[in-house]
């Protein structure tokens, strides 16, 4: 029985071979592309379940590949970039990529990110009645958050912020995306406002706000909500 289909997009032959060998050894079905155009063709015809996309490609820029795929598909995309390409990672995430890896990375880290991506191909639906993690319940119908049955009083902004995070578990959400979604257009530059509200939300839901378990900061990029059951 064939395992999940993963499309590896990287112009470095040695990297493609290493990734292919690793994934085949863990029972994945592997597709490989060396260029952006090859990647677009395989994404459309072979319908992979996850794409690992290097941003430095020889023909189409990786950001353009991400943009074109997102025009028709919600296939999880894990972008890969060098350490000095932080802005490119942010742009890719703003375009709809789900996660990122910074070169060099370990194979165990890649395998963990793939497992998470496959578990969350369909994010928690916003109309699911309740999302639970540890002792906390988020009740969408009643717009309430409870811990051990007792209500946690959140402001409307805090509730909408938590709702966005828990309905996108393990996905990296950029500051710009969160601000635009929760506050609306025109607030994308209000990073300090977002940090203040994240801090307030952590104080209300985290077991230890100084060492958050749920709302993880991706330095220079944004935030990731970590469901206890999804930690790889």
C-alpha positions in Angstrom: 0.0 0.0 0.0 1.4 3.4 -1.0 2.1 6.0 1.7 1.2 9.7 1.6 2.3 11.5 -1.5 4.9 14.2 -0.9 6.2 16.5 -3.6 9.8 17.6 -3.0 10.7 20.8 -4.9 14.4 21.7 -4.8 17.0 22.5 -7.4 19.9 20.9 -5.5 20.3 17.3 -6.7 22.0 16.1 -3.5 19.2 17.6 -1.4 16.5 16.0 -3.6 18.2 12.6 -3.3 18.7 12.9 0.5 15.0 13.9 1.0 13.8 11.2 -1.3 15.8 8.5 0.4 14.7 9.6 3.8 11.0 9.7 2.9 11.0 6.4 1.0 12.6 4.9 4.1 9.6 6.1 6.1 7.0 4.7 3.6 6.1 7.9 1.9 5.4 8.1 -1.9 7.8 10.7 -3.2 7.6 13.0 -6.2 10.5 15.2 -7.1 10.8 18.5 -9.1 13.9 20.5 -9.8 12.1 23.6 -11.1 9.0 25.7 -10.4 7.3 24.7 -13.6 7.9 21.0 -12.9 6.4 21.5 -9.4 3.3 23.2 -10.8 2.8 20.4 -13.3 3.2 17.7 -10.7 1.0 19.5 -8.2 -1.8 19.6 -10.8 -1.5 16.1 -12.2 -0.2 13.9 -9.3 -2.1 15.7 -6.6 0.4 15.3 -3.7 -0.9 15.5 -0.2 2.0 17.7 1.0 4.5 19.9 -0.8 8.0 20.7 0.5 8.9 23.8 -1.5 12.4 25.3 -1.7 12.1 29.1 -2.3 15.3 29.3 -4.3 14.4 27.8 -7.7 16.1 28.5 -11.1 13.1 29.4 -13.1 10.0 30.5 -11.2 10.5 32.1 -7.8 9.3 29.8 -5.0 6.9 32.5 -3.9 5.3 32.5 -7.4 4.9 28.7 -7.2 3.2 29.1 -3.8 0.9 31.8 -5.2 -0.1 29.8 -8.2 -0.8 26.6 -6.2 -2.9 28.6 -3.7 -5.0 29.9 -6.6 -6.6 26.5 -6.9 -5.5 24.2 -4.1 -5.2 24.0 -0.3 -2.5 21.3 -0.4 -0.3 21.9 2.7 2.9 23.6 1.7 6.1 23.6 3.9 8.5 26.2 2.6 12.2 25.7 2.9 14.7 28.6 2.8 18.1 29.7 3.9 18.6 31.4 7.3 19.0 34.8 5.6 15.7 34.7 3.8 13.4 35.5 6.7 11.4 38.1 4.7 10.8 35.5 1.9 9.5 33.0 4.5 7.1 35.7 5.8 5.9 36.4 2.3 5.4 32.7 1.5 3.3 32.3 4.7 1.3 35.4 3.8 0.6 33.8 0.4 -0.8 30.7 2.2 2.1 28.4 3.0 1.4 26.4 6.1 4.8 26.0 7.7 8.5 26.6 7.1 11.9 24.9 7.7 15.2 26.8 7.7 18.2 25.2 6.1 20.1 23.3 7.3 17.4 21.2 9.1 17.4 17.7 10.5 15.4 14.9 8.9 13.6 14.2 12.1 12.3 17.7 12.1 11.1 17.4 8.5 9.3 14.1 9.3 7.6 15.7 12.3 6.4 18.7 10.2 5.1 16.3 7.6 3.1 14.3 10.2 1.6 17.5 11.5 0.7 18.7 8.0 -1.0 15.4 7.1 -3.0 15.4 10.4 -4.2 18.9 9.6 -4.9 18.8 5.9 -8.4 20.1 6.9 -8.1 22.6 9.8 -10.6 22.5 12.6 -13.8 23.8 11.1 -15.0 27.1 12.5 -18.5 25.6 12.8 -17.4 22.7 14.9 -19.3 23.2 18.1 -16.5 22.9 20.6 -12.7 22.6 20.5 -11.0 21.1 23.6 -7.4 21.1 24.7 -6.3 20.0 28.2 -8.9 21.5 30.6 -10.0 24.3 28.2 -13.1 24.3 25.9 -13.7 26.9 23.2 -17.5 26.9 22.4 -18.1 28.6 19.1 -21.9 28.5 19.3 -22.0 30.3 22.6 -18.7 32.3 22.0 -17.5 31.1 25.3 -14.1 29.8 26.6 -14.2 27.6 29.7 -11.6 26.0 32.0 -12.8 23.0 33.9 -16.4 24.2 33.2 -15.8 27.7 34.6 -15.9 30.6 32.1 -12.7 32.5 31.2 -13.7 36.1 30.5 -12.2 37.2 27.2 -12.7 40.5 25.4 -14.2 40.3 21.9 -10.7 40.8 20.4 -9.2 38.1 22.6 -11.9 35.7 21.7 -11.6 36.3 18.0 -7.8 36.0 18.3 -8.1 32.6 20.1 -10.7 31.5 17.6 -8.4 32.2 14.7 -5.5 30.3 16.4 -7.4 27.2 17.4 -9.1 26.8 14.0 -5.6 26.8 12.4 -3.7 24.4 14.7 0.1 24.0 14.0 -0.1 26.4 11.1 2.3 29.4 11.2 0.2 32.6 11.1 2.1 35.8 10.3 1.6 38.9 12.3 0.2 40.6 9.2 -2.3 37.8 8.5 -3.5 37.8 12.2 -3.9 41.6 12.3 -5.8 41.7 9.0 -8.1 38.9 10.0 -8.9 39.9 13.6 -8.6 43.7 13.4 -9.3 44.3 9.7 -7.6 46.0 6.7 -5.4 48.9 7.6 -4.0 47.3 10.9 -1.3 45.2 9.3 1.5 47.3 10.8 0.1 47.3 14.4 2.6 44.6 15.6 2.8 46.1 19.1 -1.0 46.0 19.5 -0.9 42.3 18.5 1.8 41.5 21.0 -0.1 43.2 23.8 -3.3 41.1 23.1 -1.3 37.9 22.7 0.2 38.6 26.1 -3.2 39.2 27.7 -4.6 36.0 26.1 -1.7 34.0 27.4 -2.2 35.2 30.9 -5.8 34.0 30.7 -5.4 30.5 29.1 -1.8 29.4 29.5 -0.7 27.2 32.5 2.4 29.4 32.7 2.2 32.6 30.6 6.0 33.0 30.8 6.6 29.7 29.2 3.5 29.3 26.9 2.4 25.8 25.9 -0.3 26.7 23.4 0.5 30.0 21.7 4.0 29.7 20.4 5.9 32.7 19.0 7.7 32.3 15.7 10.3 35.0 16.1 10.2 37.7 13.5 7.3 35.9 11.7 4.1 35.4 13.8 2.5 32.7 15.9 1.6 29.0 15.9 -1.1 27.4 18.0 0.1 24.1 19.4 -2.6 21.6 20.3 -1.3 19.3 23.1 -2.5 16.3 21.0 -0.6 17.5 17.9 2.9 17.7 19.4 5.0 15.4 17.3 
